[in-house]
């Protein structure tokens, strides 16, 4: 049985080397180090996938730890970076995903033994569907956020006629960043919708009402409404460029508010309960 500590250490090492290689590749404008970053990140992802598949966290008597949830989020983030690399042949997405995956892993290490007490009525495939779809949609929105933020920054420099020098010259074209943003949005929205709907349906037998007024439910519905505007305008009105980039940034900031502030500082059904 692979221990959580060993798995976390190896994956941290691979993601750390990938992050360092990516930074060197960007600063030195070295294609070799950028490719090295991508291969190291892919290696870390494969190792983490094997570790997740073997179910090493089952060694904990009461189920998944809080650290496991953070590691799962890192897995989805790197997965989206790999998907963008494979689909668009853009190394930048994975170069940005690697440090984020590393950060999530670093945050997970102290919490591997902090077991999350999952109520028995949530231990069901329906609950797994709710969690998996939301995690993947959030990882895709992180990709949309990165593409949107970079689009807005580069467009601002171009419009103000500022000279693009150094590694900024190696950034993806604005059209490619918009394409990545659109891809992440179109894939993430149905997943987020499925996650929200499954959660609301499951809330009825568990909490006695479809909508209970829980702060997490409220902020999630607000995010879904904004997400709906972005998705609809992308498909029906041909939104391109600055507007969808800016809205993607706002949506992801709200997602971070939901995860960090609501789950940590507010009374909610979705707060982590640690023993």
N, C-alpha and C positions, 0 to 999 in steps of 0.2 A: 504494500500500500504506500503510495506517494504521500508524504506528509504535507500539510498546508504550508509549513515553513519552507521546506525544500522547493516546492513548486513556485511559491512566491519569490524566493530568492533567485532562481534561475530565470524566471520570466522578467523580473526586475532588471537583471543583468542584461538580457537581450534587448529589452525596451530601452534601457539606459544607453547601451552601445549604439542602438539605432538612433536615439535622439542626438547623441554626441556626433555621430557620423553625419546626420542631417544638418546640424548646425555648421559643421566644418564644410560640408558640401555647398551650403548656401553662401557662407561668408567667403570661402575661397573660390567659389564658382567652379567647383570640381564635379563633373559628371560622375567620376568614379566613386566619390564619397556619397553622392546622392543615391546612386544605385545600391551602394553598400548599405545605406540606411534602410532602403526598401527591403532588401533581402534579409537583413537582421530583424526588421519588424515582422516580416512574414515568418521567420523562424520562431520568434517569440510567440506569435499568434498560433502557430502549429503546436508548439509545446503546451501553451495554455489550453488549447482545444483538447489535446490528449488528456491533460490533467482534469479538465472538466468532465470529459467522457468517462474517465475511470471513477469519478465520483468520490474524490478523496475527502471532500467535506462531510461525507456520510460517517466518517470516523468520529465526528462530534456527536455526542449522544442525543442532542435535541434538535438536530437539523442544521440548516445553513447558518453561517455566522454573518455578522454585519460586514466583515471583510470580504466574504464571498459575494455579497451583493455589489460592493464596489468593484471587485475584480470582474464580475459579469458585465458591468457597465463599461469597463476598460476593453473587454473582449469585443463588445458591439462597436465601440468607437474605432478600434483598429480594423475590424471587419469592414466598416464603411470606407476607411482610408484605402484598404486593399481593393475594394470594389471600384472605387474611383480610379485608382492606379491601373487596374485591369481594363476598365471600360474606356477611359479617356486618355490612357497613356500619360498621365500627369503625376509626376513624383511629388509635387508640392502637397497634395492632399495627404499622402501618407507621411510626409515629413512633418506636417503639422499634427497629424493624429498620433504619432509616436510619443511626443512629449506629454500629450494629454493622457494617453494610456499609461505612461510612466507615472504621472502625477496621481492618477486614480489608484494605481498599484501601491505607490508609496503611502497613500492615505489608508489603504486596506490593511497593511501589515500589522499595526497595533490592535486591530479589531478581529483577528482571525479566531480568537477564543470568545469574543463577545457575541454570544448566540442570540439570534433574533427569535423571540418566542412567537411563532406563528399559531394563531388559534386553530383548533381542530377543524372548524367549519370553513377555513380557507385552504385547507390542504386538499385541493381537488384540481383536476385538469383545467377547469374553467378559470381558476385563479392563476394557473401557469400561463394560460393564453393572455390574460389581462396583463401580467407582468412582462412577458416576452415581447408582445407587440408594442407596449409603451417604451421599453428599453431600446428596442431597435429604432423606433421612430425618433426618440431623443438623440440617439447616436447620429442618425441621418440629419437631424436638425443642427447638431453640432457641426456637421460637414457643411450644411447650408449657411450657417453662421460664419464659418471661416471663409467660405467663398464670397459671401455677401460683404463681409467686412473688408476683405482684400479688394473686392471690386470697388467699393466706395472710396477706399484710400487711393487706389491707383487712378481711378477716374478723376478724383480731386486734383491729384498731381498733374495729370495730363491736361485738364482744363485750365489749370493755373499756369501751364507751360513751364513747370518745374522739370529740370533735367533729371532723367532716370539713369542713375549710375549704379555700379556695383551689382549686388545680387538682385536688385529690383529689376534689372534687365532680363533676368531669368524667370520672372514670374509668369504664370499663364496669361494669355491674352484676355481682355475683358470679355470677349465673346465666349471663351472657354469657361471662365468663371461663372458667367450667367448660365451656361449649359449645365455646369455642375450643380448650381443652385436649383435650377429647374428639375433636374433628375432627383435630387434629394427631396424636394418638395412633393413631387408627384408620387414618389414611392412612400414617403413618410406619412402623408395625410391619411390614406386609407388605413394604414397600420395604427395611427393614433386614434382614428375614429373607432376602429375595432376594439382597441384597448379601452376607450372611454365607454362605449356601449356595453361591452362585457362587464365592466366594473359597475355600471348603473343597474344592469339586470341582476347581477349577483348581489347587489346591495339590498334588494327587496326582501329575499328570504333571510338574509343575515342581520340587517339592521332595521327591518320593518318598513322601509320606504325606499323608493327608487332614488330620490334626491333627499338627503337628510340635512342639507345646509352645512355640511362639513366644509371647513375652509379649503381643503384639498380639492373637493368636488367643485367648488365655486371657481377657483383659479384655473382648474383644468378645463372647465366649460368656457371660460373667457379665452384661454389659449386656443381651444378648438374653434371658437367663432372667428378669431383672427386668422387662424390657420385656414379656415374655410374661405375667407376672403382671398387669401394668397393663392390657394389652390384653384378656386373658381376663376379668378382674373388671369392666372397663368394659362388656363385651358381655353376659356371662352373669349377673353379680351386681348389675348396675345401680349400680356405684360412681359416686358423685357427690361433689363438694365437696373436703374437706380431704385425704382419703386419696390420691386420684389426683393431686391437686396436689402433695402432698409427694413422692410417688414419682417424678413427672415431674421434679421438681427434683433428686432424688438421681441419677436416670439421666443427666441432662444433665451434672451435675458429674463423673460417671464418664466420660462421653464426652470432656469437657475434659481429664481426667486422661490418658485414652488418647491424645488428640491431642498434648498438650503434653509430658507427662512420658514416656510410653512411646516415642513417636516420636522424641523428642529425646535422652533420657538412657539408653535401654536398647538392648541389642543385639537388633535385630528386623529381619525381612525388609522391614518397612514404613517404615523410616527413610529420610528424604530423603538422597540421595547427591549432594553438590555437588562440582563440579570446582574 
